[in-house]
């Protein structure tokens, strides 16, 4: 199969990391992949190149628009965000065009269904994780780590408030794989989340996870089993941070069960299997 991937993002975030992992897995499975990314992803480029491929895979909202207008072969769309879909006439036309939608979580699939996308056109394919190195042996003295994001939905202020209440310093990370190697916990506070690939990375690396009880994160974290789910309230976040820091038995359970959950449900192999099933369904229509 020849697949042309389209991603218009100009920063390396969770979606771009998943795109790279998907292409790696597809190539290992014997499929040909090419990418139109960032400024190279244009209507003219997609129109001229897509005719040489079996399928186009649009990985973000702008890529979806480009594919709806210019793809000369069938296309599928990944939907990663938890925001409701607009219900304008233009949006209804755009969302009627793909052969399939690949939703990153059941939560996102429900958002698509609420917008009128037929259930039979939606495939839920969770993110995958491939880990080269696990964190060092857990040390409660290591600092909590969170993302250094300027996204107002990502809850930096809440984490800062919670850290002051808990009396813990927090490392705001710009290199998550590096900083999780020596993290006491990973704190992922957000107002909206399609799934939570950063939380999956921390779990796979053996770092206890505290995450907001929103969106698809409840599909990632089993509360008090593979992580702690919290309301977006400073006191509750601080209490969870103290619980991980002060209870080695709890931390050990979260580490063990987090690793097992990623291995059983969020592996690269499951990502590729689900993606290929969606492709085959798209081409069978």
N, C-alpha and C positions, 0 to 999 in steps of 0.2 A: 504494500500500500504506500502511496506517496501522499504526504500530508504537508500542507503549507500552514504554518502557525503565524498568527498575526497578533502582536502585542504592542500597544502604542505608549506604554509607560516609559518615562524618562528617568526613573530611579529604580534601584534594585530593592524591591520589597518582597513580601511573601508570594505574590502572584508570579513575579519573575523567577524566584527561586523554584517554585513549582513547575513553571514552564521548562526550565533547564533540566529538572529531574525527569519530567515527562519525556522530553526529547531524548535524553540519555537512555531511558528505559525502552522507548520505542525503537531506537536504533539497535539496542542490544537484542531486541526481539526480531530484527531483520527488516524493519520498515524504514523508508526514506523520509527524511524530514528536512524542511527548509524553513527559514524564519524571515518575516518582514517585521522589523521592530523600530520603535521610536519614529524619527523623522522619515525613515525609509518606507514606512507604512502609509501609503497614499492610495487614493482611488485609482490613479493611472497605473501604479505599480501592481496593485492587486488585480486589476482588469487584465493586464498583459501577462501576468505570471500564473494566475490561478487556473488557466485552461490546461496547463501541463500537469495538474495534480488531480488525484482522486477526490480529495476532500480538503476544505479549509477549516481550520480550528481557530476561532476568534476568542481571545483570552481576556478581553476587557470591553467596557461599554463602547468606546470609540471604535475598537476593532469590529464589534458587532455591527455598528452603523456602516462601516466600510464594506463589510462582507454583504450586508443586505443590499447595498447599492451596486457593488462591483464584482462580486464573486461569480466566476463562470463555471463553477462546479458546486456540488452540494456543500453546505457548511454547518458546523455545530458551534455552539457558543458556551463557554464556561461562565458561570455566574458565581462570584465569590462573595459579593457584598450582601449585607443584611437589610439594606434599605428597600422599602416598598417600590415596586415598579410603577412608573407613571401610567396614567390611564388616558392619555391624549390620543387622538386619531393617529398621529404620526407614530406614537409608541406602539399602539396596537398593530399597525402595519409592520413595524420593525420586528416585533416579537412573534409575528406570524411567519416570518421568513425562514428561520433556521429549521433544519431537519430534526435536530435534537438540541436539548439543553443539558449541560453537565453541571449540576448543582453541587456545591462543595459540602453541603450538609442537608439534612432533612428540614431544618429551619429555613434555609434558602429555597428549597423546593416548595415549601408552603407559600412563600412569598410569590413565587412564580405562578403557582396555582391560583392564588388570590387575584392575580392580574389577568387571569383568563387563559393561561397556557395549559393545554390539555395534560393531564397527569401522565398519559402514555407517551408523551414527548420528553419527559424529564427523567434523567438518570442521576442518581446520587452517587458521586464518586468523591470520597474523602481525600484530603491531601495525604501525601506519603512523606516519609522521613528516611533519609539515608545518613547514617552516622559513621564518621571515621574514628572518632575518639570520644570516650565517655569522660564525664567529670571525674576529678580526683575524689578520693574517699570523703564522704560528707563530713563537713566540719561546721558545727553550729556557730563558730566565730566568724565564718566567712560572711561577707555582706550580702544582703538581698540585692538582686539585680532586676532591673526593669528596662523597658525600651526607652531610648532617648528620642522621643517622637515629638514633632511640633504639631501633630494632628490634635486639634482641640477635643476630639472624641476619645483620645487615648488615655485621659485621666491622670496626666502628670501631677496636677495640683492635688488630686486626691491621694496619690501615693506619697507626695511630700508631707501632707497633713498626717497621714497614717504613720509615716516613719517617725515624725516628731512625737506623736502619742506613744508609739512603741519604744521610743528611745534608741532607734537603730539607724545607722547611716545607710543610704541607698546608693548603689552605683547605677547611673543612667547610661546604658550601654549603646554604643554605636557599632559594636562588633559582637553580636550575641554569641556566636560559636566560641569565640575566644574567652569572653567574660563568664560564660556559664561553666567553664572548666574549673572555676574556683568560686562558685556561688553558694551561699547558704540556702537560698530559695530563689524562685523566679516569681515576681509579682506582675500579673497582667491585668491591669484595670482598664476597662474600655466601656464606652456607652453603647457601642454597636459592633457586632462581630459575626461574620459569616461562618467561621469555624474556629480558627486560632492556631495557625501553623507555628507561631513562636512558642506557644504552650506545648505543642507536640514535640518541638525540638528539645525543650528543657526536660520533658518527661523522658524522652529517649536517651538523653545524656545522663540521667540519674539525678536530676535536681528537683526537689519538692516544688510543686506549683500551687500558687494561690491565684485564682482567676475570678473575674466578674461573672455573676450568674445571669448572663445575657446571651441571646442569639444561639449560635452553634456551639459555644463553649461547653454547654451542658452535654453535648455529644462527645466531647473530648474528655472531660473530667467527670469521673464518678465521685461525687462529694464524699469526702473523708475516706475514700478508698484509694483512688489514683491522684487525688489532689483535693484542694479545698475551694469550694465555691462561696463567694461572698457577695453581699449587696454592695452597691457603690456608696458606702458610707465610711468615713475615716475610722470611726471607732471599731467597726466590724473588720475592716481590713487590718487594722493594728492588732486586734485580738488574734486574728489568724496568723499574722507574722510572729507574734509572741508564742503562739502554740507550737509552731514549727521549730522556733529557736529553742524552746524550753522543754520540748518533749521528744527525746531521741527515738522513742518507740514509734510515735506517730510519724516522724520524719522517715524512719526506715520503711514503714508500710507504704507511704506515699511514693518513695523511691522505687521500691520493688514492684508495686502494682502499676505505677506509671510506665515503667519500662515494659512490663508484660502487655499492657493495653496497647501501646504503640506497636509492639511486635505483632500482636494478633489482629489489629484492626486498621493500622495506619502505615503499613509497610509500602515500600516502593513497588513491590510486586502486586499488591492489591490495587494501587493507583493505576498501574499499567493495564492490569486485567479489566478493571472497570472502564477505563478510557477506551480500550479496544472494543469492548462490548458495545459501547455507545457508538463508536465509529461504524461498526458492522451493522447496527440497527439503522443508522442514518443512510448507509449505502443500500440497504435492502428495501427502503421505501420507494 
